[in-house]
Amino acid sequence: MTRDRASGSDPDPDRRGEGADAPGAVAPNNDTANHGAAREGSQDRGPLAAFPELLDQPLTRYVPGTSPRSTVALLAKDMGITTVGQLLDHAPRRYIRRGRIQALTELVAGERTSFVARVESSSTRRMRSDPRRSLTDVIVCDDSGASLKITFFNAYSAQKDLPVGSLALFTGKPEYYRGELAMTGADYAPVDTPESVLDATSDTGELLPIPVYPEAGKLTTPKLTRVLHQLLLTADLDSLPDPLSPELLAAQDLPPLGQAYRDLHRPETVAAYELARRRFRFQEAFVLQTELMRRRAEHAARPVDPRPPRPDGILARFDAALPFELTPGQREVGEQIAAELAGTAPMNRLLQGDVGSGKTVVALRAMLQVVDNGGQAAMLAPTEVLATQHHDKITAALGPLAAPGQLGGDPLATGVVLLTGSMPAAARRRALLDAASGAAGIVVGTHALIQDTVQFADLGLAVVDEQHRFGVEQRDALRAKAGQAPHTLVMTATPIPRTVAMTVFGDLDVSTLRELPGGRRPVETFVVGLAEHGPAWERRVWALAAEHVARGRQVYVVAPKIGDDAALPPFTSLRASLEAQQEDPEPATVTWLEELVAAQPELRAARTAVLHGRQDAQTKAGTMSGFAAGDIDVLVSTTVVEVGVDVPNATLMVVVDPERFGISQLHQLRGRIGRGEYASTCLLVTRAAPDHPARARLEAVAATTDGFELAEVDLQLRKEGDILGASQSGGRSGLRWVSALRDEALVARARTAAEAVIRADPDLSGHPVLRATIDRVLDEDRQAFLERG
């Protein structure tokens, strides 16, 4: 596990580069001739190989000496860094911008300064005004004999990183407090000796920033700095061929690769390291966008059979029988899709729309256009509940058009079949036969669709609902069921910020539905804070649920965990549990909430049921069918109802412990109500303290029902997460340099440059260094997540 020993505010939030595969690593290529020899001091390593091996060379060949070599061993053990390229790509997380190094006796109030001092004592105490907050007081002293108190607010890291006896460089602005000079907060970095920071000046005497590296185990910033400086002296970085052409470097005003590495780790000026960072940010965006553009061009070159609209087909009859008007957005996106289905290149489109925006209708119309041309469409759903609901809704929407050969069926009708893993054997055999023979124009299913036994007569369109729930292999397996490349439509109800869309889904055309269909009403959302309010607030929650039931409406109660029937918490209310468990109550469970709901006098007559993921498929399907039919008043559930469940009569959702969910998940859950003509309410019942960081998420959800606005807020609050991978909060993004929070303009520039390269050279045959960089930088995991289309 890595940690950052710096504290205080980050003076430079653009830091990226954690890990071993960051930008700048360039793979072998055959067009590179002589790339120079190593610099003086490396003769003992034998003749230097040409570039293809330079970044892959072991560090032991470039870092001689006892102390640095011991650090090399730690790099391999604690970080998995063994090669020149991996260490060069281990960029500083941050830099401390320091003032002139002074003795503590020379400090002047109000002037930013830097000093090297040893920690004499450290203590942490609670604030009198707010016991939930803490102060850490660190007393430091230096060789002048003077001392200074530095106070950190809520600085857990300062307690750990500044033990008594440790030496560090501190940077901040001292002020007088109660007649004595003191400092509130400070940037700091550990140092070995006071002299180790004195040479950090340029030839002009400019004070240079101090790098602070991601650390692990015994690998501290001073140790990493020493071994990196040794590497910079021995490795011939100027021999590295550049994946960015001279023309592109000039157009973007960027330094070449070797110089950028030197300026990243040991810059001559502040401006130099800032330019190096900008170069690596652009390079990462450009490499990724080039690969996305290459994939887009490669996909577009595959031929498909045109499937144009038919004025007298099943789609025309479906449109004529629609009981409502399509929204302008649905019509516009429908026309885009219809035109692409009629073309000779495969459609590769992402359809994003807020909860309830009508994506399913758009997808169904596309499927019917393919059926009109003798083809088939398959819809892949993440759960059996959702697959069953899609099948039932499509069948009901088509009516006679989904009853081929039946009394009252339309002559143009097509079969609509369901295929899931829990189906009885006889029903499964019928579904497989209908898919293989072409009798079923539309096949809806779960992962069962991609099994080897499933065959299609002519799969022309693959629709993937809630695309983030599926792995690449699963989506590819569905597309592989077609004889030639099928059209692909992937859908998501989780709005995607524009930079993320360009970065992750750059090889897809993106369509967006922003309007709500007629009849949908916004959901009112309220945060119910039990920590700051008395038991009356909780009683009002259950009373409101009873009022909705009394009006003939239905209620969801959502918990973050399933729980164990044999170990119910011994609490009679949520408020009581908070008082007993103090700061960190155990999360509410379905089994516990079922008991709480049943114990409420107002709800004793309500018909209550439970739904969660441990139940068998038949039980889950039966419960959802009963709730949809109005036979259940209160459904106590986990987030299994998050996606796709459509019950227009449900008008109240009570989410217990909502701080345990992310913004997008809460928005998805809220989307299960307000789907009919009745006013609907969502209550976020939290036991978290008012100053808990998660409360900001809850207030954001309560403030707006606009999923696109919430997506931006979510990105701001939890940072990027892993936008190329599966992480959902905080920490690293799959990108090591590009930030989805602030780099939209940079990504757009990189995309324009990448498009120009691919237009002129679609397979990158004239750009072998760039091609090799793509292969090296995009490791297997990120390659997989690029296969979104």
Salt bridges, closest charged atoms under 4 A:
ASP4 OD2 - ARG93 NE 3.48
ASP4 OD2 - ARG94 NH1 3.61
ASP12 OD2 - ARG15 NH2 2.01
ASP12 OD2 - ARG97 NH2 3.99
ASP12 OD2 - ARG277 NH1 3.07
ASP14 OD2 - ARG277 NH2 3.35
ASP14 OD2 - ARG281 NH1 3.72
ASP14 OD1 - ARG742 NE 2.69
GLU18 OE1 - ARG93 NH1 2.56
ASP56 OD1 - ARG776 NH2 2.47
ASP78 OD1 - LYS77 NZ 3.31
ASP130 OD1 - ARG132 NE 3.19
ASP130 OD2 - ARG133 NE 3.35
ASP137 OD2 - ARG125 NE 2.90
ASP187 OD2 - ARG112 NH2 3.87
ASP192 OD2 - ARG226 NH1 2.27
ASP199 OD2 - ARG266 NH2 3.84
GLU215 OE1 - ARG5 NE 3.62
ASP238 OD2 - ARG39 NH2 3.03
ASP238 OD1 - ARG262 NH2 2.86
ASP242 OD1 - ARG279 NH2 2.71
GLU274 OE2 - ARG97 NH2 3.03
GLU291 OE2 - ARG294 NH2 2.88
GLU291 OE2 - ARG295 NE 2.95
GLU291 OE1 - ARG771 NH2 3.43
GLU298 OE2 - ARG294 NH1 3.55
ASP312 OD1 - ARG310 NE 3.74
ASP319 OD2 - ARG365 NH2 2.86
GLU340 OE2 - ARG349 NH2 2.80
ASP354 OD1 - HIS667 NE2 2.52
ASP392 OD1 - HIS391 ND1 3.20
ASP410 OD1 - ARG317 NH1 2.80
ASP458 OD1 - ARG307 NH2 3.16
ASP465 OD2 - HIS390 NE2 2.67
GLU466 OE1 - HIS468 ND1 3.61
ASP476 OD1 - ARG479 NH2 2.88
ASP509 OD1 - ARG296 NH1 2.81
GLU532 OE2 - ARG695 NH2 2.67
GLU547 OE2 - ARG540 NH1 2.68
GLU579 OE2 - ARG575 NE 3.12
ASP584 OD1 - ARG660 NH2 3.89
ASP633 OD1 - ARG607 NH2 2.90
GLU642 OE1 - ARG469 NH2 3.32
ASP646 OD2 - LYS393 NZ 3.17
ASP646 OD1 - ARG675 NE 2.89
ASP657 OD2 - ARG687 NH2 2.58
ASP691 OD1 - ARG132 NH1 3.85
ASP714 OD2 - ARG718 NE 2.99
GLU720 OE2 - ARG16 NH2 3.34
ASP743 OD1 - ARG281 NH2 2.51
GLU744 OE2 - ARG498 NH1 2.71
GLU755 OE2 - ARG751 NE 3.86
ASP761 OD2 - HIS767 ND1 2.88
ASP775 OD1 - ARG771 NH2 2.90
ASP779 OD1 - ARG782 NE 3.67
GLU787 OE2 - ARG295 NH1 2.38
